[in-house]
Structure formats: C-alpha cells, structure tokens
Amino acid sequence: MTATNKRGISYAKVYSYALEMFQYDKDKTNCWWMSKLPEFGNKSPYEMVKEGRSKEIVKLITRATNVYTR
C-alpha cells in the first residue's frame, strides 16, 4: 500500500521528484537536498529519508513548492 496525500499524489512520486530536483549539481557543490537544515535538527533531507522520517520531508517540499510556484 502506498501512502498518498489528500490530492492522491503518492509520497514515492514526491520523493522521485525531489531526488531529481535536489541532486548534487555538476561541480559537486552542496544543494538543498544534502544541506543540514535547522527544521530537521541540523540533518539533511537525505539523512531524514534514510531514517524513515519521510513525511516531514514531504511537508517541507510541499511548502517550499507552494511558495516558489505562485
């Protein structure tokens, strides 16, 4: 069973989108996906997903996407 949000978008789709969007760039400098964030107790979103705390990542990505796509 796949977890979905209220719009029926699966978390797996959000992750795959986020992974594409927040990979290392070509010169290997850090990006948002690998950055330590205070919202997550100074852990990166990548580390949080590895710990299984993915719903928190989805919330942050959704909030960020809503802000930047207006």
N, CA, C and O atoms as a Maestro MAE file, in Angstrom:
{
 s_m_m2io_version
 :::
 2.0.0
}

f_m_ct {
 s_m_title
 :::
 protein
 m_atom[280] {
  # First column is atom index #
  i_m_mmod_type
  r_m_x_coord
  r_m_y_coord
  r_m_z_coord
  i_m_residue_number
  s_m_chain_name
  s_m_pdb_residue_name
  s_m_pdb_atom_name
  i_m_atomic_number
  :::
  1 25 0.841 -1.195 0.000 1 A "MET " " N  " 7
  2 3 0.000 0.000 0.000 1 A "MET " " CA " 6
  3 2 0.878 1.248 0.000 1 A "MET " " C  " 6
  4 15 1.813 1.361 0.793 1 A "MET " " O  " 8
  5 25 0.574 2.163 -0.879 2 A "THR " " N  " 7
  6 3 1.360 3.381 -0.997 2 A "THR " " CA " 6
  7 2 0.650 4.526 -0.287 2 A "THR " " C  " 6
  8 15 -0.550 4.729 -0.467 2 A "THR " " O  " 8
  9 25 1.386 5.258 0.507 3 A "ALA " " N  " 7
  10 3 0.808 6.409 1.205 3 A "ALA " " CA " 6
  11 2 0.592 7.547 0.210 3 A "ALA " " C  " 6
  12 15 1.436 7.811 -0.646 3 A "ALA " " O  " 8
  13 25 -0.545 8.211 0.339 4 A "THR " " N  " 7
  14 3 -0.829 9.337 -0.542 4 A "THR " " CA " 6
  15 2 -1.282 10.525 0.281 4 A "THR " " C  " 6
  16 15 -1.732 10.379 1.417 4 A "THR " " O  " 8
  17 25 -1.156 11.709 -0.311 5 A "ASN " " N  " 7
  18 3 -1.668 12.895 0.359 5 A "ASN " " CA " 6
  19 2 -3.125 13.110 -0.041 5 A "ASN " " C  " 6
  20 15 -3.701 12.265 -0.726 5 A "ASN " " O  " 8
  21 25 -3.730 14.215 0.368 6 A "LYS " " N  " 7
  22 3 -5.155 14.443 0.106 6 A "LYS " " CA " 6
  23 2 -5.479 14.532 -1.378 6 A "LYS " " C  " 6
  24 15 -6.596 14.219 -1.789 6 A "LYS " " O  " 8
  25 25 -4.515 14.954 -2.183 7 A "ARG " " N  " 7
  26 3 -4.756 15.047 -3.623 7 A "ARG " " CA " 6
  27 2 -4.504 13.715 -4.331 7 A "ARG " " C  " 6
  28 15 -4.659 13.625 -5.549 7 A "ARG " " O  " 8
  29 25 -4.119 12.684 -3.579 8 A "GLY " " N  " 7
  30 3 -3.884 11.389 -4.192 8 A "GLY " " CA " 6
  31 2 -2.506 11.240 -4.801 8 A "GLY " " C  " 6
  32 15 -2.271 10.302 -5.562 8 A "GLY " " O  " 8
  33 25 -1.591 12.142 -4.488 9 A "ILE " " N  " 7
  34 3 -0.226 12.052 -5.008 9 A "ILE " " CA " 6
  35 2 0.567 11.164 -4.059 9 A "ILE " " C  " 6
  36 15 0.601 11.413 -2.854 9 A "ILE " " O  " 8
  37 25 1.197 10.142 -4.592 10 A "SER " " N  " 7
  38 3 1.924 9.230 -3.710 10 A "SER " " CA " 6
  39 2 3.212 9.872 -3.226 10 A "SER " " C  " 6
  40 15 3.840 10.659 -3.935 10 A "SER " " O  " 8
  41 25 3.594 9.520 -1.998 11 A "TYR " " N  " 7
  42 3 4.848 10.030 -1.459 11 A "TYR " " CA " 6
  43 2 6.022 9.572 -2.315 11 A "TYR " " C  " 6
  44 15 7.012 10.294 -2.438 11 A "TYR " " O  " 8
  45 25 5.929 8.397 -2.904 12 A "ALA " " N  " 7
  46 3 7.010 7.909 -3.764 12 A "ALA " " CA " 6
  47 2 7.242 8.859 -4.937 12 A "ALA " " C  " 6
  48 15 8.385 9.108 -5.320 12 A "ALA " " O  " 8
  49 25 6.158 9.389 -5.506 13 A "LYS " " N  " 7
  50 3 6.308 10.346 -6.611 13 A "LYS " " CA " 6
  51 2 6.981 11.626 -6.123 13 A "LYS " " C  " 6
  52 15 7.828 12.198 -6.809 13 A "LYS " " O  " 8
  53 25 6.591 12.063 -4.932 14 A "VAL " " N  " 7
  54 3 7.209 13.272 -4.377 14 A "VAL " " CA " 6
  55 2 8.700 13.048 -4.171 14 A "VAL " " C  " 6
  56 15 9.510 13.923 -4.479 14 A "VAL " " O  " 8
  57 25 9.067 11.877 -3.649 15 A "TYR " " N  " 7
  58 3 10.485 11.583 -3.429 15 A "TYR " " CA " 6
  59 2 11.253 11.564 -4.731 15 A "TYR " " C  " 6
  60 15 12.335 12.144 -4.828 15 A "TYR " " O  " 8
  61 25 10.698 10.898 -5.740 16 A "SER " " N  " 7
  62 3 11.434 10.802 -7.000 16 A "SER " " CA " 6
  63 2 11.612 12.189 -7.604 16 A "SER " " C  " 6
  64 15 12.665 12.499 -8.160 16 A "SER " " O  " 8
  65 25 10.571 13.030 -7.491 17 A "TYR " " N  " 7
  66 3 10.666 14.409 -7.965 17 A "TYR " " CA " 6
  67 2 11.731 15.170 -7.176 17 A "TYR " " C  " 6
  68 15 12.550 15.891 -7.746 17 A "TYR " " O  " 8
  69 25 11.701 14.994 -5.856 18 A "ALA " " N  " 7
  70 3 12.659 15.704 -5.001 18 A "ALA " " CA " 6
  71 2 14.084 15.254 -5.291 18 A "ALA " " C  " 6
  72 15 15.001 16.074 -5.336 18 A "ALA " " O  " 8
  73 25 14.268 13.960 -5.485 19 A "LEU " " N  " 7
  74 3 15.610 13.458 -5.767 19 A "LEU " " CA " 6
  75 2 16.150 14.042 -7.066 19 A "LEU " " C  " 6
  76 15 17.327 14.392 -7.152 19 A "LEU " " O  " 8
  77 25 15.288 14.148 -8.078 20 A "GLU " " N  " 7
  78 3 15.723 14.753 -9.337 20 A "GLU " " CA " 6
  79 2 16.043 16.229 -9.135 20 A "GLU " " C  " 6
  80 15 17.030 16.749 -9.655 20 A "GLU " " O  " 8
  81 25 15.176 16.893 -8.359 21 A "MET " " N  " 7
  82 3 15.284 18.338 -8.207 21 A "MET " " CA " 6
  83 2 16.469 18.760 -7.333 21 A "MET " " C  " 6
  84 15 17.070 19.812 -7.552 21 A "MET " " O  " 8
  85 25 16.795 17.924 -6.340 22 A "PHE " " N  " 7
  86 3 17.763 18.350 -5.347 22 A "PHE " " CA " 6
  87 2 19.042 17.520 -5.332 22 A "PHE " " C  " 6
  88 15 19.673 17.377 -4.285 22 A "PHE " " O  " 8
  89 25 19.431 16.970 -6.481 23 A "GLN " " N  " 7
  90 3 20.690 16.237 -6.560 23 A "GLN " " CA " 6
  91 2 21.866 17.211 -6.466 23 A "GLN " " C  " 6
  92 15 21.701 18.428 -6.541 23 A "GLN " " O  " 8
  93 25 23.060 16.632 -6.300 24 A "TYR " " N  " 7
  94 3 24.254 17.457 -6.426 24 A "TYR " " CA " 6
  95 2 24.285 18.071 -7.818 24 A "TYR " " C  " 6
  96 15 23.889 17.426 -8.789 24 A "TYR " " O  " 8
  97 25 24.750 19.304 -7.923 25 A "ASP " " N  " 7
  98 3 24.896 19.873 -9.257 25 A "ASP " " CA " 6
  99 2 26.226 19.414 -9.864 25 A "ASP " " C  " 6
  100 15 26.980 18.675 -9.230 25 A "ASP " " O  " 8
  101 25 26.507 19.852 -11.088 26 A "LYS " " N  " 7
  102 3 27.623 19.288 -11.850 26 A "LYS " " CA " 6
  103 2 28.989 19.482 -11.211 26 A "LYS " " C  " 6
  104 15 29.853 18.616 -11.350 26 A "LYS " " O  " 8
  105 25 29.212 20.596 -10.512 27 A "ASP " " N  " 7
  106 3 30.533 20.798 -9.892 27 A "ASP " " CA " 6
  107 2 30.588 20.254 -8.459 27 A "ASP " " C  " 6
  108 15 31.511 20.566 -7.707 27 A "ASP " " O  " 8
  109 25 29.589 19.436 -8.086 28 A "LYS " " N  " 7
  110 3 29.575 18.703 -6.809 28 A "LYS " " CA " 6
  111 2 29.494 19.600 -5.567 28 A "LYS " " C  " 6
  112 15 29.957 19.213 -4.494 28 A "LYS " " O  " 8
  113 25 28.916 20.776 -5.707 29 A "THR " " N  " 7
  114 3 28.709 21.604 -4.514 29 A "THR " " CA " 6
  115 2 27.410 21.165 -3.838 29 A "THR " " C  " 6
  116 15 26.553 20.558 -4.480 29 A "THR " " O  " 8
  117 25 27.262 21.460 -2.573 30 A "ASN " " N  " 7
  118 3 26.071 21.028 -1.846 30 A "ASN " " CA " 6
  119 2 24.835 21.762 -2.328 30 A "ASN " " C  " 6
  120 15 24.893 22.934 -2.701 30 A "ASN " " O  " 8
  121 25 23.733 21.064 -2.315 31 A "CYS " " N  " 7
  122 3 22.443 21.634 -2.660 31 A "CYS " " CA " 6
  123 2 21.491 21.451 -1.482 31 A "CYS " " C  " 6
  124 15 21.877 20.906 -0.448 31 A "CYS " " O  " 8
  125 25 20.263 21.900 -1.633 32 A "TRP " " N  " 7
  126 3 19.285 21.824 -0.550 32 A "TRP " " CA " 6
  127 2 19.112 20.407 -0.030 32 A "TRP " " C  " 6
  128 15 19.048 20.193 1.180 32 A "TRP " " O  " 8
  129 25 19.036 19.438 -0.935 33 A "TRP " " N  " 7
  130 3 18.759 18.042 -0.559 33 A "TRP " " CA " 6
  131 2 19.811 17.491 0.390 33 A "TRP " " C  " 6
  132 15 19.504 16.649 1.234 33 A "TRP " " O  " 8
  133 25 21.068 17.965 0.259 34 A "MET " " N  " 7
  134 3 22.163 17.467 1.079 34 A "MET " " CA " 6
  135 2 22.530 18.429 2.212 34 A "MET " " C  " 6
  136 15 23.436 18.142 2.994 34 A "MET " " O  " 8
  137 25 21.835 19.568 2.309 35 A "SER " " N  " 7
  138 3 22.180 20.582 3.303 35 A "SER " " CA " 6
  139 2 21.585 20.265 4.670 35 A "SER " " C  " 6
  140 15 20.482 19.728 4.771 35 A "SER " " O  " 8
  141 25 22.327 20.603 5.713 36 A "LYS " " N  " 7
  142 3 21.814 20.454 7.082 36 A "LYS " " CA " 6
  143 2 20.794 21.562 7.333 36 A "LYS " " C  " 6
  144 15 21.094 22.740 7.136 36 A "LYS " " O  " 8
  145 25 19.600 21.192 7.761 37 A "LEU " " N  " 7
  146 3 18.533 22.171 7.954 37 A "LEU " " CA " 6
  147 2 18.111 22.254 9.419 37 A "LEU " " C  " 6
  148 15 17.927 21.223 10.066 37 A "LEU " " O  " 8
  149 25 17.954 23.470 9.950 38 A "PRO " " N  " 7
  150 3 17.517 23.616 11.340 38 A "PRO " " CA " 6
  151 2 16.136 23.012 11.586 38 A "PRO " " C  " 6
  152 15 15.852 22.552 12.692 38 A "PRO " " O  " 8
  153 25 15.259 23.007 10.547 39 A "GLU " " N  " 7
  154 3 13.921 22.426 10.703 39 A "GLU " " CA " 6
  155 2 13.988 20.943 11.068 39 A "GLU " " C  " 6
  156 15 13.066 20.413 11.688 39 A "GLU " " O  " 8
  157 25 15.060 20.285 10.692 40 A "PHE " " N  " 7
  158 3 15.209 18.859 10.939 40 A "PHE " " CA " 6
  159 2 16.302 18.575 11.955 40 A "PHE " " C  " 6
  160 15 16.926 17.515 11.917 40 A "PHE " " O  " 8
  161 25 16.536 19.508 12.860 41 A "GLY " " N  " 7
  162 3 17.553 19.284 13.886 41 A "GLY " " CA " 6
  163 2 18.947 19.172 13.284 41 A "GLY " " C  " 6
  164 15 19.747 18.326 13.685 41 A "GLY " " O  " 8
  165 25 19.224 20.040 12.314 42 A "ASN " " N  " 7
  166 3 20.511 20.073 11.620 42 A "ASN " " CA " 6
  167 2 20.870 18.766 10.907 42 A "ASN " " C  " 6
  168 15 22.032 18.365 10.856 42 A "ASN " " O  " 8
  169 25 19.841 18.114 10.359 43 A "LYS " " N  " 7
  170 3 20.068 16.961 9.489 43 A "LYS " " CA " 6
  171 2 19.630 17.348 8.086 43 A "LYS " " C  " 6
  172 15 18.794 18.233 7.909 43 A "LYS " " O  " 8
  173 25 20.193 16.689 7.104 44 A "SER " " N  " 7
  174 3 19.793 16.971 5.725 44 A "SER " " CA " 6
  175 2 18.536 16.172 5.385 44 A "SER " " C  " 6
  176 15 18.282 15.132 5.992 44 A "SER " " O  " 8
  177 25 17.746 16.652 4.415 45 A "PRO " " N  " 7
  178 3 16.594 15.872 3.960 45 A "PRO " " CA " 6
  179 2 16.992 14.452 3.542 45 A "PRO " " C  " 6
  180 15 16.252 13.500 3.789 45 A "PRO " " O  " 8
  181 25 18.143 14.317 2.919 46 A "TYR " " N  " 7
  182 3 18.641 12.999 2.513 46 A "TYR " " CA " 6
  183 2 18.782 12.067 3.722 46 A "TYR " " C  " 6
  184 15 18.364 10.911 3.673 46 A "TYR " " O  " 8
  185 25 19.373 12.581 4.806 47 A "GLU " " N  " 7
  186 3 19.534 11.779 6.027 47 A "GLU " " CA " 6
  187 2 18.179 11.429 6.639 47 A "GLU " " C  " 6
  188 15 17.986 10.323 7.143 47 A "GLU " " O  " 8
  189 25 17.243 12.379 6.591 48 A "MET " " N  " 7
  190 3 15.927 12.151 7.172 48 A "MET " " CA " 6
  191 2 15.187 11.026 6.448 48 A "MET " " C  " 6
  192 15 14.540 10.194 7.086 48 A "MET " " O  " 8
  193 25 15.282 11.000 5.122 49 A "VAL " " N  " 7
  194 3 14.637 9.938 4.354 49 A "VAL " " CA " 6
  195 2 15.271 8.596 4.693 49 A "VAL " " C  " 6
  196 15 14.574 7.589 4.817 49 A "VAL " " O  " 8
  197 25 16.597 8.582 4.842 50 A "LYS " " N  " 7
  198 3 17.269 7.333 5.198 50 A "LYS " " CA " 6
  199 2 16.828 6.833 6.572 50 A "LYS " " C  " 6
  200 15 16.827 5.628 6.822 50 A "LYS " " O  " 8
  201 25 16.453 7.755 7.468 51 A "GLU " " N  " 7
  202 3 15.970 7.383 8.800 51 A "GLU " " CA " 6
  203 2 14.490 7.014 8.803 51 A "GLU " " C  " 6
  204 15 13.952 6.608 9.833 51 A "GLU " " O  " 8
  205 25 13.837 7.153 7.668 52 A "GLY " " N  " 7
  206 3 12.420 6.804 7.585 52 A "GLY " " CA " 6
  207 2 11.485 7.915 8.037 52 A "GLY " " C  " 6
  208 15 10.319 7.657 8.333 52 A "GLY " " O  " 8
  209 25 11.976 9.136 8.093 53 A "ARG " " N  " 7
  210 3 11.134 10.260 8.528 53 A "ARG " " CA " 6
  211 2 10.664 11.052 7.314 53 A "ARG " " C  " 6
  212 15 10.780 12.276 7.271 53 A "ARG " " O  " 8
  213 25 10.138 10.339 6.337 54 A "SER " " N  " 7
  214 3 9.849 10.921 5.045 54 A "SER " " CA " 6
  215 2 8.658 11.878 5.028 54 A "SER " " C  " 6
  216 15 8.637 12.808 4.222 54 A "SER " " O  " 8
  217 25 7.675 11.676 5.890 55 A "LYS " " N  " 7
  218 3 6.513 12.559 5.867 55 A "LYS " " CA " 6
  219 2 6.903 13.998 6.166 55 A "LYS " " C  " 6
  220 15 6.310 14.928 5.620 55 A "LYS " " O  " 8
  221 25 7.893 14.191 7.027 56 A "GLU " " N  " 7
  222 3 8.361 15.535 7.335 56 A "GLU " " CA " 6
  223 2 8.991 16.186 6.104 56 A "GLU " " C  " 6
  224 15 8.842 17.386 5.874 56 A "GLU " " O  " 8
  225 25 9.699 15.370 5.316 57 A "ILE " " N  " 7
  226 3 10.310 15.870 4.083 57 A "ILE " " CA " 6
  227 2 9.227 16.286 3.098 57 A "ILE " " C  " 6
  228 15 9.324 17.342 2.474 57 A "ILE " " O  " 8
  229 25 8.199 15.462 2.959 58 A "VAL " " N  " 7
  230 3 7.107 15.767 2.042 58 A "VAL " " CA " 6
  231 2 6.457 17.098 2.417 58 A "VAL " " C  " 6
  232 15 6.163 17.918 1.547 58 A "VAL " " O  " 8
  233 25 6.234 17.310 3.720 59 A "LYS " " N  " 7
  234 3 5.634 18.571 4.166 59 A "LYS " " CA " 6
  235 2 6.504 19.753 3.783 59 A "LYS " " C  " 6
  236 15 6.002 20.761 3.286 59 A "LYS " " O  " 8
  237 25 7.808 19.635 4.010 60 A "LEU " " N  " 7
  238 3 8.707 20.743 3.699 60 A "LEU " " CA " 6
  239 2 8.766 21.011 2.194 60 A "LEU " " C  " 6
  240 15 8.729 22.162 1.759 60 A "LEU " " O  " 8
  241 25 8.859 19.932 1.404 61 A "ILE " " N  " 7
  242 3 8.913 20.095 -0.051 61 A "ILE " " CA " 6
  243 2 7.623 20.726 -0.560 61 A "ILE " " C  " 6
  244 15 7.654 21.604 -1.423 61 A "ILE " " O  " 8
  245 25 6.492 20.277 -0.027 62 A "THR " " N  " 7
  246 3 5.204 20.824 -0.450 62 A "THR " " CA " 6
  247 2 5.122 22.303 -0.120 62 A "THR " " C  " 6
  248 15 4.677 23.103 -0.942 62 A "THR " " O  " 8
  249 25 5.548 22.665 1.075 63 A "ARG " " N  " 7
  250 3 5.523 24.067 1.491 63 A "ARG " " CA " 6
  251 2 6.441 24.898 0.599 63 A "ARG " " C  " 6
  252 15 6.060 25.981 0.154 63 A "ARG " " O  " 8
  253 25 7.638 24.401 0.340 64 A "ALA " " N  " 7
  254 3 8.600 25.120 -0.493 64 A "ALA " " CA " 6
  255 2 8.081 25.252 -1.921 64 A "ALA " " C  " 6
  256 15 8.214 26.308 -2.539 64 A "ALA " " O  " 8
  257 25 7.495 24.185 -2.440 65 A "THR " " N  " 7
  258 3 6.974 24.211 -3.809 65 A "THR " " CA " 6
  259 2 5.832 25.208 -3.926 65 A "THR " " C  " 6
  260 15 5.748 25.934 -4.916 65 A "THR " " O  " 8
  261 25 4.952 25.256 -2.933 66 A "ASN " " N  " 7
  262 3 3.837 26.207 -2.955 66 A "ASN " " CA " 6
  263 2 4.338 27.637 -2.953 66 A "ASN " " C  " 6
  264 15 3.762 28.496 -3.620 66 A "ASN " " O  " 8
  265 25 5.398 27.902 -2.215 67 A "VAL " " N  " 7
  266 3 5.941 29.265 -2.142 67 A "VAL " " CA " 6
  267 2 6.554 29.667 -3.486 67 A "VAL " " C  " 6
  268 15 6.340 30.784 -3.957 67 A "VAL " " O  " 8
  269 25 7.317 28.757 -4.106 68 A "TYR " " N  " 7
  270 3 8.067 29.127 -5.302 68 A "TYR " " CA " 6
  271 2 7.302 28.977 -6.599 68 A "TYR " " C  " 6
  272 15 7.815 29.358 -7.651 68 A "TYR " " O  " 8
  273 25 6.093 28.437 -6.564 69 A "THR " " N  " 7
  274 3 5.357 28.262 -7.816 69 A "THR " " CA " 6
  275 2 4.163 29.198 -7.932 69 A "THR " " C  " 6
  276 15 3.318 29.024 -8.811 69 A "THR " " O  " 8
  277 25 4.088 30.182 -7.057 70 A "ARG " " N  " 7
  278 3 2.970 31.136 -7.144 70 A "ARG " " CA " 6
  279 2 3.212 32.137 -8.251 70 A "ARG " " C  " 6
  280 15 2.384 33.019 -8.478 70 A "ARG " " O  " 8
  :::
 }
 m_bond[279] {
  # First column is bond index #
  i_m_from
  i_m_to
  i_m_order
  :::
  1 1 2 1
  2 2 3 1
  3 3 4 2
  4 3 5 1
  5 5 6 1
  6 6 7 1
  7 7 8 2
  8 7 9 1
  9 9 10 1
  10 10 11 1
  11 11 12 2
  12 11 13 1
  13 13 14 1
  14 14 15 1
  15 15 16 2
  16 15 17 1
  17 17 18 1
  18 18 19 1
  19 19 20 2
  20 19 21 1
  21 21 22 1
  22 22 23 1
  23 23 24 2
  24 23 25 1
  25 25 26 1
  26 26 27 1
  27 27 28 2
  28 27 29 1
  29 29 30 1
  30 30 31 1
  31 31 32 2
  32 31 33 1
  33 33 34 1
  34 34 35 1
  35 35 36 2
  36 35 37 1
  37 37 38 1
  38 38 39 1
  39 39 40 2
  40 39 41 1
  41 41 42 1
  42 42 43 1
  43 43 44 2
  44 43 45 1
  45 45 46 1
  46 46 47 1
  47 47 48 2
  48 47 49 1
  49 49 50 1
  50 50 51 1
  51 51 52 2
  52 51 53 1
  53 53 54 1
  54 54 55 1
  55 55 56 2
  56 55 57 1
  57 57 58 1
  58 58 59 1
  59 59 60 2
  60 59 61 1
  61 61 62 1
  62 62 63 1
  63 63 64 2
  64 63 65 1
  65 65 66 1
  66 66 67 1
  67 67 68 2
  68 67 69 1
  69 69 70 1
  70 70 71 1
  71 71 72 2
  72 71 73 1
  73 73 74 1
  74 74 75 1
  75 75 76 2
  76 75 77 1
  77 77 78 1
  78 78 79 1
  79 79 80 2
  80 79 81 1
  81 81 82 1
  82 82 83 1
  83 83 84 2
  84 83 85 1
  85 85 86 1
  86 86 87 1
  87 87 88 2
  88 87 89 1
  89 89 90 1
  90 90 91 1
  91 91 92 2
  92 91 93 1
  93 93 94 1
  94 94 95 1
  95 95 96 2
  96 95 97 1
  97 97 98 1
  98 98 99 1
  99 99 100 2
  100 99 101 1
  101 101 102 1
  102 102 103 1
  103 103 104 2
  104 103 105 1
  105 105 106 1
  106 106 107 1
  107 107 108 2
  108 107 109 1
  109 109 110 1
  110 110 111 1
  111 111 112 2
  112 111 113 1
  113 113 114 1
  114 114 115 1
  115 115 116 2
  116 115 117 1
  117 117 118 1
  118 118 119 1
  119 119 120 2
  120 119 121 1
  121 121 122 1
  122 122 123 1
  123 123 124 2
  124 123 125 1
  125 125 126 1
  126 126 127 1
  127 127 128 2
  128 127 129 1
  129 129 130 1
  130 130 131 1
  131 131 132 2
  132 131 133 1
  133 133 134 1
  134 134 135 1
  135 135 136 2
  136 135 137 1
  137 137 138 1
  138 138 139 1
  139 139 140 2
  140 139 141 1
  141 141 142 1
  142 142 143 1
  143 143 144 2
  144 143 145 1
  145 145 146 1
  146 146 147 1
  147 147 148 2
  148 147 149 1
  149 149 150 1
  150 150 151 1
  151 151 152 2
  152 151 153 1
  153 153 154 1
  154 154 155 1
  155 155 156 2
  156 155 157 1
  157 157 158 1
  158 158 159 1
  159 159 160 2
  160 159 161 1
  161 161 162 1
  162 162 163 1
  163 163 164 2
  164 163 165 1
  165 165 166 1
  166 166 167 1
  167 167 168 2
  168 167 169 1
  169 169 170 1
  170 170 171 1
  171 171 172 2
  172 171 173 1
  173 173 174 1
  174 174 175 1
  175 175 176 2
  176 175 177 1
  177 177 178 1
  178 178 179 1
  179 179 180 2
  180 179 181 1
  181 181 182 1
  182 182 183 1
  183 183 184 2
  184 183 185 1
  185 185 186 1
  186 186 187 1
  187 187 188 2
  188 187 189 1
  189 189 190 1
  190 190 191 1
  191 191 192 2
  192 191 193 1
  193 193 194 1
  194 194 195 1
  195 195 196 2
  196 195 197 1
  197 197 198 1
  198 198 199 1
  199 199 200 2
  200 199 201 1
  201 201 202 1
  202 202 203 1
  203 203 204 2
  204 203 205 1
  205 205 206 1
  206 206 207 1
  207 207 208 2
  208 207 209 1
  209 209 210 1
  210 210 211 1
  211 211 212 2
  212 211 213 1
  213 213 214 1
  214 214 215 1
  215 215 216 2
  216 215 217 1
  217 217 218 1
  218 218 219 1
  219 219 220 2
  220 219 221 1
  221 221 222 1
  222 222 223 1
  223 223 224 2
  224 223 225 1
  225 225 226 1
  226 226 227 1
  227 227 228 2
  228 227 229 1
  229 229 230 1
  230 230 231 1
  231 231 232 2
  232 231 233 1
  233 233 234 1
  234 234 235 1
  235 235 236 2
  236 235 237 1
  237 237 238 1
  238 238 239 1
  239 239 240 2
  240 239 241 1
  241 241 242 1
  242 242 243 1
  243 243 244 2
  244 243 245 1
  245 245 246 1
  246 246 247 1
  247 247 248 2
  248 247 249 1
  249 249 250 1
  250 250 251 1
  251 251 252 2
  252 251 253 1
  253 253 254 1
  254 254 255 1
  255 255 256 2
  256 255 257 1
  257 257 258 1
  258 258 259 1
  259 259 260 2
  260 259 261 1
  261 261 262 1
  262 262 263 1
  263 263 264 2
  264 263 265 1
  265 265 266 1
  266 266 267 1
  267 267 268 2
  268 267 269 1
  269 269 270 1
  270 270 271 1
  271 271 272 2
  272 271 273 1
  273 273 274 1
  274 274 275 1
  275 275 276 2
  276 275 277 1
  277 277 278 1
  278 278 279 1
  279 279 280 2
  :::
 }
}
